[in-house]
């Protein structure tokens, strides 16, 4: 049995359709009414959690559970090697609470991205990253199950990857024009009130 599709996304130009499953990502050429190919993600990248097409429909941006941000040429499915070499981008995205659940390109630009998770937004300047060259990967810290991430600290204006923590639950964030973006939040207290009561409650140590 084939895994179900978890996401379908069409490009604004009307040519491409993206279809993702928990284990693979595919592109369909709507203009040719034909299957175009499988996006070459690696098992180390993890499943796709968010995707967006550039305004011109030439580039596909993907975010994954391993805090990877990847770009692909839609026509050739070739990855942007320069971005894969930026280990610092994955480390920065790893500071976001949860996974990236949304990506938005700035209208009229293929170099500015707005990402969001449930607790933060993140502006990524692809142009600044590309111009600054590959960063040294450094040592990646080991993950320890059960430990919480450190508190997210907002980055200064002008940073190539700028994380901006939010006070509430981020339900969505996207560019609405070249100079503005919209953010939809929910208060944490209201979210917790909507949770069902526990089926069983036991206090240990008393």
Secondary structure, DSSP 4 states (H G I P E B T S, - for coil): -PPPP-EEEE-TTSSEEEEE-SS-EEEEETTTTEEEEE----GGG--EEEEEE-TTSSEEEEEETTS-EEEEETTT--B-HHHHT-HHHHHHHTTSSS---EEEEPTT-SSEEEEE-SSEEEEEEHHHHHHH-PPP--PPPPP-TTPPPPPP-PPPTT-SEEEEE-SSEEEEEEEEETTEEEEEEE-HHHHHHTSPPPS----TT-
